[in-house]
Amino acid sequence: MHASSLHPKYIGGTAVRDPVTKSDQAYQALRRGIVVGEIRANAPLDEADLMRRFDTGRTPIREALKRLALEQFVVWPPRRTAYVREVGPFEMGRLYESRLVLEEPVSRLAAERITDAELAELDGMCAELERAAEAGEVYEAVELDHRLHLAIAHGSDNRFLAEAVGNLNCGSLRLWYVAHKVLGLEGVPDDHRRIVESLRSRDPERAAAEARRHVFVSQERQLRLQALKPEQAPSTAL
């Protein structure tokens, strides 16, 4: 069993448990607010305001902002106020380009190295994703989607690749949220089960092909969003 496997929850490029510190609480609340669009692109994240909101000191807030900056949710220039990073059409294209570069080789390695215990963990995540989709819990589905991809990356038994996949996909969460919110979650759990079954086959080329197909399906959903009429398009700024 890999040292990184079988952790109950993955956030960003690392695995963490439910929030236990003020910093964890601030981080997860801000992360959710950014993903669902409650905190809009380019919105300033004033430390004093956040200290009042979360009833905590400056150090926990700065720790939370550092994590969000590392995961590309936030831009934090030196000696200036942090603000929410914008994800525009150009960045979206580069994100999907980068996902192909990373996720195909990661899937090849995972097909060769993933353990039975890690596959069982992925099965559990797929079941959770199905429940979230049936309940219409879009944010929960997005985070499960992210956890599942990170768990696959951990299955490659290469922590550097796992961290890269985790941080890269953080940049996609707002895109996934809007797509799932507008286009629905139908087919999303089945699509992820196909990936898991390709890993279970232990066939690296099949796994890489499924990873490539999955990225293209996700990108096609984004293109469908862009093609919507203005009155149908999401109002959430990314």
C-alpha positions as CSV (number, residue, x, y, z in Angstrom):
1,M,0.0,0.0,0.0
2,H,1.3,3.4,-0.9
3,A,2.0,5.8,2.0
4,S,-0.4,8.4,0.5
5,S,-3.3,6.1,0.0
6,L,-6.5,5.5,1.9
7,H,-6.8,9.0,3.4
8,P,-10.4,10.1,3.9
9,K,-10.3,13.4,2.2
10,Y,-8.0,15.1,-0.3
11,I,-7.9,18.9,-0.6
12,G,-5.6,20.6,-3.1
13,G,-2.4,18.6,-3.6
14,T,-2.4,17.0,-0.1
15,A,-4.7,14.9,2.0
16,V,-6.4,16.5,5.0
17,R,-9.1,15.6,7.5
18,D,-12.1,17.6,8.4
19,P,-11.2,21.1,9.5
20,V,-9.8,21.2,13.0
21,T,-8.1,24.6,13.2
22,K,-9.2,28.1,12.6
23,S,-6.9,28.2,9.5
24,D,-8.6,25.0,8.1
25,Q,-12.0,26.5,8.7
26,A,-11.1,29.8,7.0
27,Y,-9.4,27.9,4.1
28,Q,-12.3,25.6,3.4
29,A,-15.0,28.4,3.7
30,L,-13.0,30.6,1.3
31,R,-12.4,27.8,-1.1
32,R,-16.1,27.0,-1.3
33,G,-17.0,30.6,-1.6
34,I,-14.6,31.0,-4.5
35,V,-15.7,27.8,-6.3
36,V,-19.4,28.6,-6.1
37,G,-19.0,32.2,-7.1
38,E,-20.0,33.8,-3.8
39,I,-16.6,35.4,-3.8
40,R,-16.2,36.7,-7.3
41,A,-13.1,37.0,-9.5
42,N,-10.7,39.8,-8.6
43,A,-12.5,40.4,-5.3
44,P,-10.1,41.6,-2.6
45,L,-9.5,39.4,0.4
46,D,-8.7,41.9,3.2
47,E,-7.0,40.3,6.1
48,A,-8.8,42.5,8.7
49,D,-12.2,41.6,7.2
50,L,-11.4,37.9,7.2
51,M,-10.2,38.1,10.8
52,R,-13.6,39.5,11.9
53,R,-15.5,37.1,9.8
54,F,-13.8,34.0,11.2
55,D,-13.2,35.4,14.7
56,T,-9.5,34.6,14.5
57,G,-6.1,36.2,14.4
58,R,-3.9,37.2,11.5
59,T,-1.7,34.1,11.4
60,P,-4.5,31.6,10.7
61,I,-5.9,33.9,7.9
62,R,-2.5,34.2,6.3
63,E,-2.0,30.4,6.5
64,A,-5.3,30.0,4.7
65,L,-4.5,32.6,2.0
66,K,-1.1,30.9,1.4
67,R,-2.8,27.6,0.7
68,L,-5.3,29.2,-1.6
69,A,-2.5,31.0,-3.4
70,L,-0.5,27.8,-3.8
71,E,-3.6,26.1,-5.3
72,Q,-4.1,29.1,-7.8
73,F,-7.4,30.2,-6.3
74,V,-5.8,33.5,-5.1
75,V,-3.2,35.9,-6.2
76,W,-1.2,37.5,-3.4
77,P,1.3,40.1,-4.5
78,P,4.0,41.1,-2.0
79,R,2.9,43.7,0.5
80,R,-0.5,44.0,-1.2
81,T,-4.0,42.6,-0.5
82,A,-4.7,39.1,-1.9
83,Y,-7.5,38.8,-4.5
84,V,-9.4,36.0,-6.3
85,R,-7.7,34.8,-9.4
86,E,-9.8,35.2,-12.6
87,V,-10.1,32.2,-14.9
88,G,-10.9,33.5,-18.4
89,P,-11.2,31.7,-21.8
90,F,-7.4,31.8,-22.4
91,E,-6.6,30.3,-19.0
92,M,-9.3,27.6,-19.6
93,G,-7.6,26.5,-22.8
94,R,-4.3,26.3,-21.1
95,L,-5.8,24.4,-18.2
96,Y,-7.1,21.7,-20.4
97,E,-3.9,21.6,-22.4
98,S,-2.0,21.0,-19.2
99,R,-4.5,18.4,-18.0
100,L,-3.7,16.3,-21.1
101,V,0.0,16.6,-20.5
102,L,-0.3,15.4,-16.9
103,E,-3.3,13.0,-16.7
104,E,-2.4,10.6,-19.5
105,P,1.0,9.6,-18.1
106,V,-0.3,9.6,-14.6
107,S,-3.1,7.2,-15.6
108,R,-0.5,4.9,-17.3
109,L,1.6,4.8,-14.2
110,A,-1.5,4.3,-12.0
111,A,-2.7,1.3,-14.1
112,E,0.7,-0.3,-13.3
113,R,1.1,0.7,-9.7
114,I,-2.3,1.2,-8.1
115,T,-3.1,-1.2,-5.2
116,D,-6.3,-3.1,-4.7
117,A,-7.0,-1.0,-1.6
118,E,-6.7,2.2,-3.6
119,L,-9.0,0.8,-6.2
120,A,-11.5,0.0,-3.4
121,E,-11.2,3.6,-2.2
122,L,-11.9,4.9,-5.7
123,D,-15.0,2.7,-5.9
124,G,-16.2,4.3,-2.7
125,M,-15.6,7.8,-4.1
126,C,-17.6,6.9,-7.2
127,A,-20.4,5.7,-5.0
128,E,-20.3,9.0,-3.1
129,L,-20.3,10.9,-6.4
130,E,-23.4,9.0,-7.6
131,R,-25.2,10.0,-4.4
132,A,-24.2,13.6,-4.7
133,A,-25.3,13.7,-8.3
134,E,-28.7,12.1,-7.5
135,A,-29.2,14.6,-4.7
136,G,-28.2,17.5,-6.9
137,E,-25.4,18.5,-4.6
138,V,-23.2,20.3,-7.1
139,Y,-20.4,21.6,-4.9
140,E,-20.1,18.3,-3.1
141,A,-19.9,16.6,-6.6
142,V,-17.2,19.0,-7.7
143,E,-15.0,18.3,-4.6
144,L,-15.5,14.6,-5.0
145,D,-14.5,14.9,-8.6
146,H,-11.3,16.6,-7.5
147,R,-10.7,14.0,-4.8
148,L,-11.1,11.2,-7.2
149,H,-8.6,12.6,-9.7
150,L,-6.1,13.2,-6.9
151,A,-6.6,9.7,-5.6
152,I,-5.8,8.4,-9.1
153,A,-2.7,10.5,-9.2
154,H,-1.7,9.1,-5.8
155,G,-2.1,5.7,-7.3
156,S,0.8,6.5,-9.6
157,D,3.0,6.3,-6.5
158,N,4.6,9.5,-7.5
159,R,4.0,12.3,-5.0
160,F,5.4,15.0,-7.3
161,L,2.9,14.1,-10.0
162,A,0.1,13.9,-7.4
163,E,0.8,17.4,-6.1
164,A,1.0,18.7,-9.7
165,V,-2.4,17.1,-10.6
166,G,-4.0,18.3,-7.4
167,N,-2.9,21.9,-7.8
168,L,-3.7,22.0,-11.5
169,N,-7.2,20.7,-11.0
170,C,-7.8,23.3,-8.3
171,G,-7.8,25.8,-11.1
172,S,-10.6,23.8,-12.8
173,L,-13.0,23.6,-9.9
174,R,-14.9,26.8,-10.7
175,L,-15.2,25.7,-14.4
176,W,-16.5,22.3,-13.3
177,Y,-19.0,23.9,-10.8
178,V,-20.6,26.2,-13.4
179,A,-20.8,23.3,-16.0
180,H,-22.4,21.0,-13.5
181,K,-24.7,23.7,-12.2
182,V,-25.9,24.7,-15.7
183,L,-25.7,21.4,-17.7
184,G,-26.4,19.0,-14.9
185,L,-24.6,16.0,-13.4
186,E,-26.1,13.3,-15.6
187,G,-23.4,11.0,-16.8
188,V,-20.7,12.4,-14.6
189,P,-20.5,9.5,-12.2
190,D,-20.5,6.9,-15.0
191,D,-17.7,8.8,-16.8
192,H,-15.6,8.5,-13.7
193,R,-16.4,4.8,-13.2
194,R,-15.0,4.2,-16.7
195,I,-11.7,5.7,-15.6
196,V,-11.6,3.5,-12.5
197,E,-12.4,0.3,-14.5
198,S,-9.6,1.2,-16.9
199,L,-7.2,1.3,-14.0
200,R,-8.6,-2.0,-12.7
201,S,-7.8,-3.6,-16.1
202,R,-4.0,-2.9,-15.4
203,D,-3.8,-1.8,-19.0
204,P,-1.7,1.4,-19.2
205,E,-2.8,2.3,-22.7
206,R,-6.5,1.8,-22.0
207,A,-6.1,3.9,-18.8
208,A,-4.3,6.7,-20.8
209,A,-7.0,6.6,-23.5
210,E,-9.8,6.9,-20.8
211,A,-8.0,9.9,-19.2
212,R,-7.7,11.6,-22.6
213,R,-11.3,10.9,-23.4
214,H,-12.4,12.3,-20.0
215,V,-10.5,15.5,-20.5
216,F,-12.0,16.0,-23.9
217,V,-15.5,15.4,-22.5
218,S,-14.9,17.9,-19.8
219,Q,-13.6,20.5,-22.3
220,E,-16.6,19.9,-24.6
221,R,-18.9,20.8,-21.7
222,Q,-17.1,24.1,-21.3
223,L,-17.5,24.8,-25.0
224,R,-21.2,24.0,-24.7
225,L,-21.5,26.6,-21.9
226,Q,-19.8,29.2,-24.0
227,A,-22.2,28.5,-26.9
228,L,-25.3,29.2,-24.7
229,K,-27.4,32.3,-25.4
230,P,-26.7,35.2,-23.1
231,E,-30.0,34.6,-21.1
232,Q,-29.0,31.0,-20.6
233,A,-25.4,31.5,-19.8
234,P,-24.3,31.4,-16.1
235,S,-24.0,34.8,-14.4
236,T,-21.3,33.6,-12.0
237,A,-18.0,35.4,-12.7
238,L,-15.0,33.1,-12.7
